[in-house]
């Protein structure tokens, strides 16, 4: 009996004890739905709070904020609450009790709640995490890297340690979310080898993610943007996921992807058109300055005129509420599509001018660039921003910053340059890369034009600076040992200084590094040689060899850049013929995955080399493709739009003349007529001189016509007719084109309709073309492919083509009027 009662009492005690041992504080925290409830629990139980309670409370405070739209968050109010300070003190006192996961979680939450990085709590948490860093699991390490990035510690030794751990444990990461967070945070520290390994791992894990998750591929694209590396296979896989999720993506995500693509110069027609349609549908939902400014930046540059006008009207209503950053990015977007809305421009400039004191040096440079290109004219504003730029420049010791500020200073209407600016530029020149040296040289050239004292002082500060630039450029090239680095620095280099001072040295440097040519840098090297118009047989042969051996590794879209120098520079060898064949086989299965404008450019490049792959031609001149191209052209920048239209016309002309069997119609008549009406041709003094001499050689001006329009709209410098005995024939009507007193070429209706008289039997038309330096490769007499294609086409049209190279006409042998006449007579009449 007593035993039963004793057992019953023990059992009741056990039940009562289990109820008491329940964590009531934790239960109350889990039941909280607003911040005030969390703070009530904390305030009523200060002495009882364990490390687990503190972690749960802080995490809950951040989760409550995270669930709200950014504009509705109340982080500021949370931070000043007395009980938030209690949580901070308790957390700092209990750091030693935290496990690894809790330590990183609580650091992450406090940083998201805007606790300052210099706060002792944050510093102690970071220090403790650093002590444990080698044992942190990869998800924790990923989150910790985010915390360091929030504190602007991307280049710290601690982030370097994380990069090393990532390199060692990369193969163990199975979660794409963990990997992409790490990729972005360590992007400034990765080597090319680790970069490639990360891309390979990301590519593998991309196949394992939820197809509806578009944030992970967005982070992968962000990593590529950070490391400035266009890896097309990964970009295309990410792009497919974006396209599949376009209906689910919000406007901010779409805008972000468009910005990343623009930074990478990665054009994808399908995404851009889908983004344009989706963002246009969402315009009405962007009604606050924060979201609307992002929409404006993404949509305005690719939108049609009606949508742009609608965006600009909304911007006019919101502009007074814009923050300094929002005003800046809207101004840059207006510059991108060359807006002429003066009302909006003036209002944006007023917001910027009011906030000039808050901008950093890079932002002031961006403002100057945008407003200068928009041709905004306000003397007071220019004076103010000029003084700010000079102040930033004189305070800076960073080469990229000094170069950037120097460049934008030259866009302002300026008085004589202060000597202190030249001195500061001179002080950083030795640290500049080739691109920065070139930028400074362009600025110096502009200063020289604006400074009259230069013409009276050949030993001026500008001469000394140019000499220093040349010396530093040569030294940098001579000490360079990595081709990829040199090609990256040369990517945007151009101008007279570079061509005169460094072009030859660059060619020698690249030849010295010829063993480093590989399948990854072949397209960049080929594109560079085309851009500088430099025929270098050793490098071209190496490009061909490497491309032929590795054609399966080269992305199909990169075949365009690879073939460019061989076609444009007219490098015709047996190896070049083999390169054309393997490239055509490489891209043919992927024709429909090309962006329309790129396929047109590729088709034109092959046409210059007399190659017309049937599948390519049929695709380009199909109704579906031309419709898609029309849609894409609306989204392209004006320069690329015009270039693509011009190349399509030239490809259309080449097909009609050289491949009539394809039965492609000539549909550019109206386009060419519009170009003729828009263009004002001014014959050079040399052309006028030749015209006069031709009249004397052939027997009168009625024996020669100037600026003649042929069928398919080639413009000839001069045309004459010879009978079967090679004697000149007169034109029965006055020349359809004449040079007016104002030295303009005047077009008559007859010339626009290409009216031609029938020739007598055995007679022939002669096209006399003056070839300037643009018809030849740099520093040589090697004729370029486009000049040869023109000659081919004129011969198909029935012309005998006489070419007058500039180097023959300007030679010492032809230094007298009689010598020139004799030269023309020999050329035309034999």
C-alpha positions in Angstrom: 0.0 0.0 0.0 2.7 2.5 1.0 4.7 1.4 -2.0 1.9 2.3 -4.4 1.3 5.7 -2.7 5.1 6.4 -2.9 5.2 5.5 -6.6 2.1 7.7 -7.3 3.7 10.7 -5.6 7.0 10.2 -7.6 5.0 10.0 -10.8 3.1 13.2 -10.0 6.4 15.0 -9.2 7.9 13.8 -12.5 4.9 15.2 -14.4 5.0 18.5 -12.6 8.7 18.8 -13.2 8.4 18.3 -16.9 5.9 21.1 -17.1 8.1 23.4 -15.1 11.2 22.6 -17.3 9.4 23.7 -20.5 11.2 26.8 -21.9 8.4 29.3 -21.4 10.5 32.3 -22.5 11.4 30.6 -25.8 7.7 29.7 -26.3 6.7 33.4 -25.7 9.4 34.6 -28.1 8.2 32.1 -30.8 4.6 33.5 -30.4 5.7 37.1 -31.0 4.5 38.7 -34.3 5.7 42.3 -33.8 8.9 43.9 -32.4 7.2 45.4 -29.3 6.1 41.9 -28.2 9.8 40.7 -28.5 11.0 43.6 -26.5 8.3 43.0 -23.8 9.6 39.4 -23.4 13.2 40.6 -23.2 12.4 43.4 -20.7 10.4 41.1 -18.4 13.0 38.4 -18.4 16.4 40.1 -18.5 18.0 38.0 -15.7 16.7 34.7 -17.2 17.7 35.1 -20.8 20.1 32.4 -22.0 22.3 32.7 -25.0 19.7 30.7 -27.0 17.0 33.3 -26.0 19.2 36.2 -27.1 19.9 34.5 -30.4 16.3 33.7 -31.1 15.2 37.3 -30.1 17.7 39.0 -32.4 17.0 36.7 -35.3 13.3 37.2 -34.9 13.8 41.0 -34.9 15.6 40.8 -38.3 13.0 38.3 -39.7 10.2 40.6 -38.9 11.9 43.5 -40.7 12.9 41.3 -43.7 9.3 40.3 -44.4 8.4 44.0 -45.1 9.1 46.0 -48.2 12.3 48.0 -47.8 10.4 51.4 -47.6 8.2 50.1 -44.7 11.0 48.8 -42.5 11.5 50.3 -39.1 15.1 49.4 -38.3 15.8 52.9 -37.0 13.1 52.6 -34.4 14.3 49.1 -33.4 17.9 50.2 -32.9 17.0 53.0 -30.4 14.7 50.8 -28.3 16.1 50.3 -24.8 15.6 46.5 -24.9 17.7 46.3 -28.1 20.6 47.7 -26.1 19.9 45.0 -23.5 20.1 42.3 -26.2 23.4 43.8 -27.5 25.0 43.7 -24.0 23.7 40.2 -23.3 25.0 39.0 -26.6 28.4 40.5 -26.0 28.6 38.9 -22.6 27.6 35.4 -23.8 29.9 35.1 -26.9 31.9 32.3 -25.4 28.7 30.3 -24.9 27.7 30.4 -28.6 28.3 27.5 -30.9 29.7 28.2 -34.4 26.3 28.4 -36.1 24.8 30.7 -33.5 27.9 33.0 -33.5 27.6 33.7 -37.2 23.8 33.9 -37.2 23.8 36.5 -34.5 26.5 38.6 -36.2 24.6 38.5 -39.4 21.3 39.6 -37.7 23.0 42.5 -35.8 24.6 43.8 -39.0 21.3 43.6 -40.9 19.8 45.6 -38.0 22.4 48.3 -38.8 24.7 47.9 -35.7 27.8 49.8 -36.7 30.9 47.7 -37.7 33.0 49.6 -35.2 30.7 48.6 -32.3 32.5 46.5 -29.7 29.8 43.8 -30.1 30.5 43.4 -33.8 34.2 43.5 -33.3 34.1 40.8 -30.6 31.9 38.6 -32.7 34.2 38.9 -35.7 37.3 38.2 -33.6 35.7 35.1 -32.2 34.7 33.9 -35.6 38.2 34.4 -36.9 39.6 32.2 -34.1 37.2 29.4 -35.1 37.4 30.0 -38.9 39.2 26.8 -39.8 36.5 24.7 -38.2 33.5 26.6 -39.5 31.3 24.5 -41.8 30.9 25.9 -45.4 27.4 27.3 -44.9 28.7 29.2 -41.8 31.7 30.3 -43.7 29.5 31.6 -46.5 27.4 33.6 -44.1 30.4 34.9 -42.4 31.9 36.1 -45.7 28.6 38.1 -46.2 29.1 39.7 -42.8 32.7 40.7 -43.7 31.5 42.2 -47.0 28.8 44.2 -45.1 31.7 45.8 -43.2 33.7 46.5 -46.4 36.4 44.0 -45.5 36.5 42.3 -49.0 40.2 42.9 -49.2 41.1 42.0 -45.6 43.5 39.2 -44.6 40.5 37.5 -43.0 38.7 37.4 -46.4 42.0 36.1 -47.9 41.9 33.3 -45.3 38.3 32.5 -46.4 39.4 32.4 -50.0 42.1 29.9 -49.2 39.7 27.7 -47.3 37.3 27.9 -50.3 40.0 26.8 -52.6 40.8 23.8 -50.4 37.2 22.7 -49.8 35.5 23.7 -53.1 34.8 20.1 -54.2 32.9 19.5 -50.9 30.3 22.3 -51.5 27.0 20.8 -52.7 24.7 23.8 -52.1 24.7 26.4 -54.9 23.4 29.0 -52.5 26.4 28.6 -50.2 28.8 28.6 -53.2 27.4 31.7 -54.9 27.4 33.8 -51.7 31.1 32.9 -51.3 31.9 33.5 -55.0 30.6 37.1 -54.8 32.4 37.9 -51.6 35.8 36.6 -52.6 35.6 37.8 -56.2 38.2 40.5 -55.7 40.8 38.0 -54.4 40.5 35.0 -56.7 43.3 34.0 -59.1 42.5 33.0 -62.7 42.9 29.3 -61.7 40.4 29.6 -58.7 38.1 31.7 -60.9 37.9 28.9 -63.5 37.4 26.3 -60.7 34.6 28.3 -59.2 32.9 28.7 -62.6 33.2 24.9 -63.2 31.7 24.1 -59.8 28.9 26.7 -60.3 28.1 25.3 -63.7 27.8 21.8 -62.2 25.6 22.9 -59.3 23.4 24.9 -61.5 21.9 21.6 -62.8 20.9 20.7 -59.3 18.9 23.8 -58.3 15.1 24.4 -58.3 14.4 25.6 -61.9 12.1 28.3 -60.3 15.0 29.8 -58.3 16.4 32.7 -60.3 18.4 34.3 -57.5 21.2 31.8 -57.6 21.9 32.2 -61.4 21.7 36.0 -60.8 24.5 35.7 -58.2 26.6 33.7 -60.7 26.2 36.5 -63.3 27.1 39.0 -60.6 30.3 37.0 -59.9 31.2 37.1 -63.6 30.6 40.9 -63.6 32.8 41.3 -60.5 35.7 39.4 -62.1 35.1 41.0 -65.5 35.0 37.7 -67.2 32.5 36.7 -69.9 32.0 32.9 -69.7 29.3 32.4 -72.3 28.3 28.8 -71.5 27.5 29.7 -67.9 25.9 33.0 -68.9 23.7 31.2 -71.4 22.6 28.6 -68.9 21.7 31.4 -66.4 19.9 33.3 -69.2 17.7 30.2 -69.9 16.6 30.2 -66.3 15.8 33.9 -66.3 13.7 33.5 -69.5 11.8 30.5 -67.9 11.0 32.6 -64.8 10.3 36.0 -66.5 6.6 35.8 -65.5 7.7 35.4 -61.9 10.5 37.9 -61.7 9.9 41.2 -60.1 10.9 44.5 -61.7 14.0 45.0 -59.4 15.4 41.6 -60.3 14.9 42.1 -64.1 16.5 45.6 -63.8 19.5 44.0 -61.9 20.1 41.4 -64.6 19.9 44.0 -67.3 22.5 46.0 -65.5 24.8 43.0 -65.0 24.5 42.1 -68.7 25.3 45.6 -69.7 28.4 45.6 -67.5 29.5 42.4 -69.1 28.6 43.6 -72.6 26.6 40.4 -72.9 23.7 41.0 -75.4 20.8 38.5 -75.4 18.0 39.5 -77.6 15.4 37.2 -76.1 16.0 38.4 -72.6 16.1 42.0 -73.5 12.8 41.8 -75.4 11.1 39.8 -72.7 12.4 42.3 -70.1 11.2 45.2 -72.1 7.7 43.8 -72.3 7.5 42.8 -68.7 8.9 46.1 -67.4 6.5 48.1 -69.6 3.6 46.1 -68.1 4.8 47.0 -64.6 5.3 50.8 -65.1 2.2 51.7 -63.1 3.3 49.7 -60.1 6.5 51.8 -59.8 5.1 54.9 -58.1 7.8 55.9 -55.6 11.2 57.5 -56.3 13.2 54.4 -55.1 11.5 51.8 -57.3 10.8 54.2 -60.2 14.4 55.3 -60.6 15.5 51.7 -61.0 12.8 51.1 -63.5 13.8 54.2 -65.5 17.4 53.1 -65.6 16.5 49.6 -66.9 13.7 50.4 -69.3 14.3 53.9 -70.8 17.4 53.0 -72.8 15.7 50.0 -74.5 12.1 51.4 -74.8 10.4 52.9 -77.8 9.7 56.7 -78.0 6.2 56.4 -76.6 7.2 54.5 -73.5 10.2 56.8 -73.0 7.9 59.9 -73.1 5.7 58.2 -70.5 8.7 57.5 -68.3 10.0 61.0 -68.6 6.6 62.5 -67.7 6.5 60.4 -64.6 10.1 61.3 -63.7 9.1 65.0 -63.9 6.5 64.4 -61.3 8.9 62.6 -58.9 12.2 64.3 -59.6 11.9 66.7 -56.6 11.8 63.6 -54.3 14.8 61.9 -55.8 17.8 61.2 -53.6 21.2 62.3 -54.8 22.0 58.7 -56.0 18.6 58.4 -57.8 19.2 61.7 -59.6 22.6 60.5 -60.7 21.5 57.2 -62.2 18.5 58.8 -64.0 20.9 61.3 -65.5 23.2 58.5 -66.7 20.2 56.7 -68.2 19.2 59.9 -70.1 22.7 60.1 -71.4 22.6 56.5 -72.6 19.7 57.1 -74.9 20.6 60.8 -75.6 17.5 62.4 -74.2 16.6 65.9 -75.3 14.0 66.6 -72.6 15.3 69.9 -71.4 12.7 70.2 -68.6 13.7 66.9 -67.0 17.4 67.6 -67.6 17.2 70.9 -65.8 15.3 69.5 -62.9 17.7 66.6 -62.5 20.6 69.0 -62.6 19.0 71.1 -59.9 18.7 68.1 -57.6 22.3 67.2 -58.3 23.6 70.7 -57.8 21.8 70.9 -54.4 23.5 67.7 -53.3 27.0 68.1 -54.8 28.5 68.1 -51.3 27.4 64.5 -50.6 28.8 62.9 -53.7 32.1 60.9 -53.8 34.7 61.5 -56.4 33.6 58.7 -58.7 30.0 60.0 -58.5 31.0 63.5 -59.4 33.0 62.2 -62.3 29.9 60.2 -63.5 27.7 63.3 -63.1 30.2 65.4 -65.2 30.3 62.8 -67.9 26.5 62.4 -68.2 25.7 66.1 -68.2 28.5 66.9 -70.6 27.3 64.3 -73.1 23.7 65.6 -72.6 25.1 69.0 -73.6 23.8 70.6 -70.4 25.0 74.2 -70.3 25.1 76.1 -67.0 28.2 78.2 -66.5 27.7 78.4 -62.7 27.2 74.6 -62.4 30.3 74.0 -64.6 32.5 76.2 -62.4 31.3 74.6 -59.2 31.7 71.0 -60.4 35.1 71.9 -62.0 36.4 73.1 -58.6 35.1 70.0 -56.9 36.8 67.7 -59.5 40.1 69.6 -59.1 39.8 69.3 -55.3 39.3 65.6 -55.5 42.1 65.2 -58.0 44.6 67.0 -55.9 43.7 64.9 -52.8 43.9 61.6 -54.6 46.9 59.2 -55.0 45.0 56.4 -56.7 46.0 56.1 -60.4 42.5 55.0 -61.5 40.9 57.9 -59.7 43.3 60.6 -60.9 42.9 59.2 -64.5 39.1 59.3 -64.2 39.0 62.8 -62.8 41.5 64.0 -65.4 39.4 62.6 -68.2 36.1 64.2 -67.1 37.8 67.6 -66.5 38.5 67.8 -70.2 34.8 67.5 -71.0 34.1 70.9 -69.2 34.6 74.2 -70.9 37.7 75.3 -69.0 40.1 78.2 -68.7 43.8 77.6 -68.7 44.7 74.5 -66.7 46.2 74.9 -63.2 49.8 73.7 -62.9 49.0 71.7 -59.8 46.7 69.4 -61.8 49.5 68.5 -64.3 51.9 68.0 -61.3 49.5 65.6 -59.6 48.9 63.7 -62.9 52.7 63.5 -63.4 53.1 62.1 -59.9 50.9 59.0 -60.5 51.8 58.3 -64.2 54.4 55.7 -63.3 51.7 53.6 -61.5 49.2 53.7 -64.4 48.4 50.8 -66.7 48.2 51.1 -70.5 44.6 52.1 -70.6 45.1 54.8 -68.0 48.2 56.2 -69.8 46.2 56.4 -73.0 43.3 58.2 -71.3 45.8 60.8 -69.8 47.4 61.2 -73.3 44.0 62.1 -74.8 43.4 64.6 -72.0 46.8 66.2 -72.6 46.1 66.5 -76.3 42.9 68.4 -75.4 44.8 70.6 -73.0 47.4 71.4 -75.7 44.6 72.5 -78.1 43.1 74.8 -75.4 46.4 76.3 -74.2 47.9 78.9 -76.5 51.1 79.1 -74.5 52.0 75.6 -75.8 52.7 76.9 -79.3 55.3 79.2 -78.0 57.0 76.9 -75.6 58.1 73.5 -77.0 59.6 72.6 -73.6 56.2 73.1 -71.8 54.7 71.1 -69.0 52.7 69.2 -71.6 55.7 68.1 -73.6 57.4 66.8 -70.5 54.2 64.9 -69.5 53.8 63.3 -72.9 57.4 62.2 -72.8 56.8 60.7 -69.4 53.7 58.9 -70.6 55.6 57.4 -73.6 58.5 56.3 -71.4 56.1 54.7 -68.8 54.1 53.0 -71.6 57.3 51.4 -73.1 58.6 50.3 -69.7 55.3 48.7 -68.8 55.2 46.8 -72.1 58.8 45.7 -71.9 58.4 44.4 -68.3 55.0 42.7 -69.0 55.0 38.9 -69.0 51.3 38.0 -69.2 49.4 38.4 -72.5 46.0 38.3 -70.9 46.9 41.2 -68.7 48.2 43.2 -71.7 45.1 42.4 -73.8 42.8 43.5 -71.0 44.7 46.9 -70.6 44.6 47.4 -74.4 40.8 46.6 -74.7 39.8 50.3 -74.9 43.1 51.9 -76.0 43.0 54.2 -79.1 44.1 57.6 -80.3 47.1 59.3 -82.0 49.4 59.1 -79.0 49.1 55.3 -78.8 49.4 54.8 -82.5 52.5 57.0 -82.8 54.3 56.0 -79.6 53.3 52.5 -78.5 51.7 50.6 -81.4 55.0 49.1 -82.6 56.1 48.3 -79.1 52.8 46.6 -78.4 53.2 44.4 -81.5 56.7 43.4 -80.4 55.4 42.6 -76.9 52.6 40.4 -78.2 55.0 38.6 -80.5 57.4 38.1 -77.6 54.5 36.4 -75.7 53.3 34.4 -78.7 53.6 31.1 -76.8 50.8 32.3 -74.5 48.2 32.4 -77.2 45.6 29.9 -76.3 42.0 29.1 -77.1 40.7 31.4 -74.3 42.4 34.6 -75.5 42.3 33.9 -79.3 39.1 36.0 -79.8 40.4 38.9 -77.8 43.7 38.9 -79.6 42.0 38.7 -83.0 39.6 41.5 -82.2 42.5 43.7 -81.0 44.4 43.2 -84.2 41.3 44.1 -86.2 40.6 47.2 -84.1 44.1 48.6 -84.5 44.1 47.7 -88.3 47.5 45.9 -87.9 48.4 43.0 -90.0 50.9 40.8 -88.1 51.5 37.5 -89.9 53.2 35.7 -87.0 50.3 36.5 -84.6 47.7 35.7 -87.3 49.3 32.4 -88.1 49.4 31.5 -84.4 45.7 32.5 -84.0 44.8 30.2 -86.9 46.8 27.3 -85.5 45.4 27.5 -82.0 41.8 28.0 -83.2 41.9 25.1 -85.6 43.3 22.8 -83.0 40.9 23.9 -80.3 37.8 24.9 -82.3 35.5 22.7 -80.1 36.5 24.6 -77.0 35.9 28.0 -78.5 32.3 29.2 -78.0 30.4 29.3 -81.3 29.7 33.1 -80.9 33.4 33.8 -80.5 34.0 32.6 -84.1 33.0 36.0 -85.2 35.8 37.8 -83.4 38.3 35.0 -84.4 37.6 35.5 -88.1 37.5 39.3 -88.1 41.2 40.0 -88.8 41.5 37.4 -91.5 38.5 38.9 -93.4 38.8 42.6 -92.7 42.6 42.7 -93.0 42.5 40.4 -96.0 45.0 37.8 -94.7 44.5 35.0 -97.2 46.6 31.9 -96.6 46.0 28.2 -96.8 45.8 28.1 -93.0 43.3 30.9 -93.1 41.1 28.9 -95.5 41.1 26.0 -93.1 40.2 28.3 -90.3 37.2 29.6 -92.2 36.1 26.0 -92.8 36.4 24.9 -89.2 34.7 28.0 -87.9 31.7 27.6 -90.3 31.3 24.0 -89.1 31.5 25.2 -85.5 28.8 27.8 -85.6 26.4 26.3 -88.2 24.6 24.0 -85.7 24.1 27.0 -83.4 22.9 29.6 -85.9 19.5 30.1 -84.3 21.1 30.7 -80.8 23.0 33.8 -82.1 21.8 37.2 -81.3 20.3 38.6 -84.6 22.6 41.6 -84.9 25.7 39.4 -84.3 24.6 36.9 -86.9 24.3 39.8 -89.4 27.8 41.0 -88.5 29.1 37.4 -88.9 27.5 37.1 -92.3 29.0 40.3 -93.5 32.5 39.3 -92.3 32.3 36.1 -94.3 30.9 37.9 -97.3 34.0 40.2 -97.3 36.1 37.0 -97.6 33.8 35.7 -100.5 32.2 33.1 -98.3 28.4 32.6 -98.3 27.4 29.5 -96.2 23.9 28.6 -97.5 22.4 27.8 -94.1 23.6 31.2 -92.7 22.3 33.2 -95.6 18.9 31.4 -95.6 18.5 32.1 -91.9 19.5 35.8 -92.1 17.1 36.5 -95.0 14.1 34.6 -93.6 11.0 36.5 -92.7 11.1 35.3 -89.0 14.7 36.4 -88.5 14.3 39.8 -90.1 11.2 40.4 -87.9 13.2 39.4 -84.8 16.1 41.7 -85.9 13.7 44.6 -86.2 12.5 44.1 -82.7 16.1 43.8 -81.4 17.3 47.0 -83.2 14.9 49.0 -81.1 16.7 48.0 -78.0 20.3 48.5 -79.3 22.4 51.7 -78.7 22.2 54.0 -81.7 25.7 53.4 -82.9 25.3 49.6 -82.9 21.8 50.0 -84.4 23.1 52.0 -87.4 26.1 49.7 -87.9 23.9 46.6 -87.9 21.5 48.2 -90.5 24.5 49.2 -92.7 26.0 45.7 -92.5 22.7 44.1 -93.4 22.4 46.4 -96.5 26.0 45.5 -97.5 25.4 41.8 -97.0 22.1 42.1 -99.0 24.1 43.8 -101.8 26.8 41.2 -101.8 24.3 38.3 -102.0 22.5 39.9 -104.9 25.7 40.5 -106.8 27.8 37.4 -106.0 25.1 34.8 -105.3 22.0 35.4 -107.4 21.2 31.7 -107.1 20.1 32.3 -103.5 17.3 34.4 -105.0 17.5 37.0 -102.1 15.7 40.1 -103.2 17.3 43.6 -103.0 15.2 45.4 -100.3 17.4 48.3 -99.4 16.6 50.7 -102.2 14.6 53.1 -99.9 17.2 52.8 -97.1 20.0 53.8 -99.5 18.0 56.7 -100.9 17.5 58.0 -97.4 21.2 57.7 -96.6 22.0 59.7 -99.8 19.5 62.4 -98.9 20.8 62.7 -95.3 24.5 62.7 -96.3 26.3 65.9 -97.3 29.3 64.9 -99.2 32.3 67.3 -99.3 34.9 66.3 -101.9 38.4 66.7 -100.6 40.8 69.2 -102.2 42.7 66.3 -103.6 39.5 64.9 -105.2 38.8 68.3 -106.8 42.4 68.4 -108.0 42.1 65.0 -109.6 38.7 65.9 -111.2 40.2 68.9 -112.9 43.3 66.9 -114.1 41.1 64.1 -115.4 39.2 66.6 -117.5 42.5 67.7 -119.0 43.8 64.2 -119.5 40.6 62.9 -121.1 39.8 66.0 -123.2 37.4 68.0 -121.1 35.1 67.8 -118.0 32.3 66.4 -120.2 34.4 63.2 -120.4 34.3 62.5 -116.7 31.7 62.4 -114.0 32.3 62.9 -110.3 30.6 61.1 -107.3 28.6 58.8 -109.5 26.0 56.5 -107.9 26.0 53.0 -109.3 23.3 50.4 -109.1 23.2 49.0 -105.6 24.4 52.4 -104.4 28.2 52.4 -104.5 29.5 55.9 -104.9 32.4 56.3 -107.3 34.9 59.1 -107.0 35.0 59.4 -110.8 33.6 57.7 -113.8 34.5 57.8 -117.5 33.8 55.7 -120.6 36.3 54.3 -123.0 35.6 52.9 -126.5 37.0 49.6 -127.8 40.3 51.4 -128.7 40.6 52.8 -125.1 39.7 56.3 -126.2 37.5 58.5 -123.9 33.9 58.9 -124.8 32.0 62.1 -123.9 28.8 62.1 -121.9 25.9 63.4 -124.0 24.3 65.1 -120.9 26.0 67.3 -118.3 27.4 65.5 -115.3 24.6 64.3 -113.1 26.6 65.6 -110.1 28.5 68.8 -109.9 30.7 70.6 -107.3 29.0 73.8 -106.3 30.7 77.0 -105.3 30.4 75.9 -101.7 32.3 72.8 -102.5 29.3 70.5 -101.9 28.3 67.6 -104.1 24.9 68.4 -105.5 22.7 65.4 -106.4 20.3 65.6 -109.4 17.2 63.4 -109.8 18.9 61.6 -112.7 21.7 60.4 -110.5 19.3 59.1 -107.8 17.5 57.0 -110.3 20.8 55.7 -111.6 20.1 56.6 -115.2 22.7 55.2 -117.6 23.2 55.6 -121.3 23.8 52.5 -123.3 27.4 52.0 -124.3 28.6 51.5 -127.9 29.8 48.0 -128.8 33.2 47.2 -127.2 33.1 50.2 -124.9 33.5 50.0 -121.1 32.8 52.1 -118.1 35.8 52.9 -115.9 35.5 53.6 -112.2 38.4 55.7 -110.8 38.7 55.2 -107.1 41.0 57.2 -104.9 42.2 55.0 -102.0 43.0 56.8 -98.8 44.9 55.3 -95.8 41.7 53.6 -94.5 41.8 51.2 -97.5 45.0 49.7 -96.3 46.4 48.0 -93.2 48.3 50.2 -90.7 51.8 51.2 -91.9 51.6 49.0 -95.0 50.4 48.9 -98.6 48.3 45.7 -97.9 44.8 46.3 -99.2 41.9 45.5 -96.8 39.1 43.1 -97.5 36.4 45.6 -97.8 38.2 47.5 -100.6 38.7 44.3 -102.5 35.0 43.4 -102.1 34.0 46.8 -103.5 36.3 46.2 -106.5 34.7 42.8 -107.0 31.2 44.2 -107.0 32.1 47.1 -109.4 33.6 44.6 -111.8 30.4 42.5 -111.6 28.4 45.7 -112.4 30.5 46.0 -115.6 33.2 48.5 -114.5 36.9 48.4 -115.2 38.2 49.6 -111.8 41.2 51.9 -111.6 42.6 52.4 -108.1 44.8 55.4 -107.1 46.5 54.6 -103.8 47.3 57.6 -101.6 50.9 56.6 -101.2 51.4 56.6 -105.0 49.6 59.9 -105.5 51.6 61.6 -102.7 54.9 60.0 -103.6 58.0 62.0 -104.5 57.8 60.7 -108.1 54.5 62.6 -108.6 55.6 66.0 -107.3 54.6 68.0 -110.4 51.4 68.7 -112.2 52.7 67.0 -115.4 53.8 63.9 -113.5 50.3 63.6 -112.0 48.7 63.9 -115.4 51.0 61.4 -116.9 50.2 59.0 -114.1 46.5 59.3 -114.7 46.9 58.9 -118.4 48.9 55.7 -117.9 46.5 54.4 -115.4 43.3 55.0 -117.4 44.4 54.9 -121.0 47.3 52.5 -120.7 
